[in-house]
């Protein structure tokens, strides 16, 4: 029983570490985009995928 509890705590630890790393990467990405003046990321994604937003 203790082994199962220990395994779950290890998974939770790695999940928390992964989430923190993703948040750091997102902040880094947004900071670089802001410094380069390229803050319209949603429009760029629409350009790349070829999709157009629904205009109501």
QUIRADA-V307897 format. One record per helix or strand of 3 or more residues. SS is the DSSP state (H for helix, E for strand). FROM is the first residue (numbers start at 0). TO is the last residue. If there is no record, write none. Layout:
{{SS,FROM,TO} {SS,FROM,TO}}
This chain:
{{H,1,35} {H,40,48}}
